Amino acid sequence: MDTEAPHTQRGHSSPGEGEERPRSAFSRGGRPYTWRRTVALGVTCTVLLLLFSNFVVQPFLIPSRSMEPTLEVGDRVLVNKLAYRSGDGPRRGDLVVFDGTGSFLPERPEDNPVGEALHGAASALGLAEPSDSDFVKRVVGVGGDDVVCCGPDGRMRVNGVPLDEPYLYPGDAPSQVPFRIVVPLGTLWVMGDHRSQSRDSRDHLGQPGGGMVPVDKVIGRADWIGWPVSRWGSAGGGHG
């Protein structure tokens, strides 16, 4: 029958001799390299997030009260950059983020490119306030629309039809400034939901461009609130 071999018949090598000693999963050649993997993983994740935010969805920090009650100060909205890539432009009721240079703000010389790049990266990750040339507003009129404020009932009219605006800040009038404009093709007429606290297209009526925002300056549509957790959900865009 099979029995255990006597000790004298075993090899005479010392315990552990010739055996491969286990190495730490966090070392190479006896030297720790966890930090290298950590740094590489961090850089990779950051690059992927930047690519994602530049081409797909970008967080945008709300810095002012101009969009209350829809968006509150400190909210981080997720801007859908693919919303208009199919060729369909912004529609009435959409919440859009746009570069206001040339419409809400005058053209200006470029700042330090390194500083702009760093700030842009932090903003793209939702870690810093957006550029002071970026705005979020609601589309009230698109190219060809006749926008009037206000009718006998105190409501705005677009192409003669009274505009239902359930998103307005409680107690705010649609506008304290009367106006009638026809939106040129390829541009948008935009306003804040908190009309008494919003500097929007109305404030640039007498300036070059008349407060109209070129469609090609639109960065994307603000579709969701991503932060704080208590406000997760749709950003409240509606179509008129």
ZIQUI-V703691 format. One record per residue. N is the residue number from 1. SS is DSSP state (2 for helix, 1 for strand, 0 for the rest). PSI is psi in degrees with one decimal (NA if undefined). Layout:
# ZIQUI-V703691
((N;SS;PSI) (N;SS;PSI))
This chain:
# ZIQUI-V703691
((1;0;159.3) (2;0;130.9) (3;0;163.1) (4;0;136.5) (5;0;139.0) (6;0;150.7) (7;2;-33.6) (8;2;-18.3) (9;2;-5.2) (10;0;167.5) (11;0;157.2) (12;0;11.3) (13;0;150.9) (14;0;155.7) (15;0;130.2) (16;0;-13.3) (17;0;133.4) (18;0;-4.1) (19;0;145.9) (20;0;115.5) (21;0;137.1) (22;0;140.3) (23;0;154.7) (24;0;141.7) (25;0;-11.9) (26;0;25.4) (27;1;158.0) (28;1;119.7) (29;0;27.8) (30;0;-1.5) (31;1;132.5) (32;1;141.4) (33;0;20.1) (34;2;-41.3) (35;2;-32.7) (36;2;-44.6) (37;2;-39.3) (38;2;-46.4) (39;2;-45.9) (40;2;-41.2) (41;2;-41.6) (42;2;-44.1) (43;2;-43.0) (44;2;-46.1) (45;2;-40.4) (46;2;-43.6) (47;2;-44.1) (48;2;-41.1) (49;2;-40.2) (50;2;-43.0) (51;2;-42.8) (52;2;-43.5) (53;2;-28.3) (54;2;-27.4) (55;2;-17.0) (56;0;-73.1) (57;1;129.4) (58;1;131.3) (59;1;144.8) (60;1;120.8) (61;1;128.5) (62;0;115.5) (63;0;-8.8) (64;0;176.6) (65;0;6.5) (66;0;-18.0) (67;0;12.3) (68;0;149.2) (69;0;-0.9) (70;0;-48.2) (71;0;134.4) (72;0;157.8) (73;0;130.1) (74;0;-13.4) (75;0;146.9) (76;1;110.8) (77;1;151.8) (78;1;117.1) (79;1;119.2) (80;1;106.4) (81;0;-6.7) (82;0;-2.7) (83;0;-35.8) (84;0;12.8) (85;0;-21.9) (86;0;-6.3) (87;0;-20.3) (88;0;126.2) (89;0;178.5) (90;0;146.8) (91;0;161.7) (92;0;136.0) (93;0;-17.4) (94;0;143.4) (95;1;117.8) (96;1;146.2) (97;1;132.4) (98;1;159.8) (99;1;115.6) (100;0;5.6) (101;1;125.7) (102;0;-12.0) (103;0;-59.7) (104;0;-22.0) (105;1;147.6) (106;0;155.4) (107;0;144.7) (108;0;156.5) (109;0;150.9) (110;0;145.3) (111;0;-172.6) (112;0;119.0) (113;2;-33.1) (114;2;-46.9) (115;2;-40.4) (116;2;-39.6) (117;2;-43.1) (118;2;-44.0) (119;2;-39.3) (120;2;-39.6) (121;2;-45.0) (122;2;-39.5) (123;2;-39.3) (124;2;-29.0) (125;0;0.5) (126;0;19.5) (127;0;-10.0) (128;0;162.0) (129;0;149.0) (130;0;166.6) (131;0;146.7) (132;0;0.1) (133;0;-0.9) (134;1;139.1) (135;1;154.3) (136;1;126.4) (137;1;171.4) (138;1;136.8) (139;1;121.7) (140;1;-36.5) (141;1;142.1) (142;1;175.8) (143;0;126.2) (144;0;-12.0) (145;0;143.6) (146;1;109.3) (147;1;127.0) (148;1;137.5) (149;1;124.4) (150;0;166.4) (151;0;178.1) (152;0;-26.9) (153;0;4.8) (154;0;5.2) (155;0;150.3) (156;0;152.8) (157;1;138.0) (158;1;116.8) (159;0;37.5) (160;0;-4.7) (161;1;125.8) (162;1;137.2) (163;0;124.1) (164;0;121.7) (165;0;73.8) (166;0;-12.5) (167;0;-7.7) (168;0;146.1) (169;0;133.4) (170;0;128.0) (171;0;-13.4) (172;0;140.6) (173;0;156.1) (174;0;-34.2) (175;0;137.6) (176;0;-12.9) (177;0;114.7) (178;0;144.5) (179;1;160.5) (180;1;121.9) (181;1;154.5) (182;1;121.6) (183;0;120.3) (184;0;151.2) (185;0;142.2) (186;0;8.2) (187;1;172.1) (188;1;147.5) (189;1;120.2) (190;1;148.6) (191;1;156.7) (192;0;159.6) (193;0;-29.7) (194;0;80.6) (195;2;-36.0) (196;2;-11.5) (197;2;7.6) (198;0;127.0) (199;0;112.2) (200;0;-152.3) (201;2;-30.9) (202;2;-32.0) (203;2;-3.9) (204;2;21.5) (205;0;-40.0) (206;0;6.7) (207;0;165.3) (208;0;130.8) (209;0;-17.7) (210;0;25.6) (211;0;1.9) (212;0;139.1) (213;1;119.8) (214;1;136.9) (215;2;-33.7) (216;2;-2.1) (217;2;-2.6) (218;1;127.1) (219;1;-37.7) (220;1;-178.0) (221;1;130.9) (222;1;100.1) (223;1;-32.6) (224;1;153.9) (225;1;118.5) (226;1;-18.2) (227;1;142.8) (228;0;166.1) (229;2;-36.0) (230;2;-14.5) (231;2;16.3) (232;0;139.6) (233;1;-169.2) (234;1;145.4) (235;0;-7.2) (236;0;22.6) (237;0;138.0) (238;0;158.9) (239;0;130.1) (240;0;NA))
